[in-house]
């Protein structure tokens, strides 16, 4: 005959909790995989810059507008005056004088759609040398560019 031990076996209570440790491990592994693979997915993608419906900036002071036409000629419009053609040396002197008079000067660059990017970009180092920090690019609203109302 089998004898019973004097100590009774206690029944364990069932836990009604979910063990989330394995789920956390899987989530961390997926996070690492996505962090490693995401930068590799964007290499070598050809892009076309989008047109925008952005609203124009409202500034109390009139900004200086630098325009570049199709031939690469630089034009300067300051304080609501008439647009005047300037050479690169004149442009450097005038923009430096404007910055010395107003260190918070805002400059907007208006490049013709048909002019090469390099001709418009040549203005940026001149503005940087003059100390201009607020530079913006001008564009037409999207509806005007497409010829649609």
SVG drawing of the C-alpha trace seen along z (x, -y; Angstrom):
<svg xmlns="http://www.w3.org/2000/svg" viewBox="-9 -103 43 105">
<polyline fill="none" stroke="black" stroke-width="0.4" points="0.0,0.0 1.1,-3.4 1.4,-5.7 0.7,-9.3 3.2,-11.8 2.3,-14.0 2.9,-17.1 0.2,-17.8 1.1,-19.0 -0.1,-22.6 -1.7,-23.4 -0.2,-26.3 -2.5,-29.1 -2.9,-29.8 -1.6,-33.1 -3.9,-35.1 -1.1,-37.4 0.4,-37.4 4.1,-37.0 5.2,-39.9 9.0,-39.3 9.0,-37.3 7.0,-40.0 9.5,-42.7 12.4,-40.7 10.8,-40.3 9.9,-44.0 13.6,-45.0 14.9,-42.6 12.5,-44.1 13.5,-47.6 17.1,-46.9 16.4,-45.3 14.4,-48.4 17.0,-50.8 19.7,-49.0 17.8,-48.5 15.9,-51.9 19.0,-54.0 19.9,-51.5 16.5,-51.9 17.0,-55.6 20.3,-55.5 20.4,-56.3 16.8,-57.6 16.2,-60.2 13.9,-62.9 12.1,-65.9 11.5,-68.8 7.8,-69.3 5.8,-72.5 4.2,-74.0 1.1,-75.7 2.9,-77.4 1.6,-80.7 3.9,-83.7 5.8,-85.0 4.5,-88.2 7.3,-90.4 6.9,-94.0 10.2,-95.1 10.7,-95.0 13.2,-92.3 16.0,-92.8 15.2,-90.8 18.0,-89.4 16.9,-88.3 18.8,-86.3 17.5,-86.2 17.9,-83.6 21.2,-85.1 22.6,-85.0 22.4,-88.8 21.9,-89.8 19.3,-92.4 18.8,-94.0 15.6,-95.4 15.8,-97.1 13.4,-99.0 10.7,-99.0 12.9,-100.8 13.1,-99.9 14.9,-96.7 18.4,-97.6 21.0,-95.4 24.3,-95.1 27.6,-93.4 29.0,-90.9 31.3,-93.5 28.5,-96.1 26.3,-93.4 28.9,-92.5 29.4,-96.2 25.6,-97.0 24.6,-93.8 27.4,-94.4 26.2,-98.0 22.6,-96.9 23.7,-94.3 25.8,-96.9 22.8,-99.2 20.4,-96.4 21.9,-93.2 18.5,-91.6 18.2,-92.0 16.2,-89.4 17.2,-88.5 15.0,-86.7 16.5,-85.1 14.3,-85.0 15.9,-82.7 14.4,-82.4 13.0,-78.9 15.2,-78.6 18.5,-79.7 21.0,-77.0 21.1,-76.2 24.8,-77.1 24.2,-80.7 21.6,-81.1 23.9,-79.2 26.8,-81.6 24.8,-84.3 24.8,-82.3 28.6,-82.6 28.4,-86.3 25.5,-86.6 27.4,-84.4 30.5,-86.6 28.3,-89.7 26.9,-88.1 23.4,-87.6 21.7,-84.8 18.0,-85.2 17.9,-83.9 14.8,-82.7 13.9,-81.4 11.0,-82.9 8.6,-81.0 5.3,-81.4 2.2,-79.8 1.6,-76.3 -1.5,-77.3 0.4,-80.1 3.3,-77.7 0.9,-75.2 -1.1,-77.8 -4.2,-76.7 -6.5,-79.1"/>
</svg>
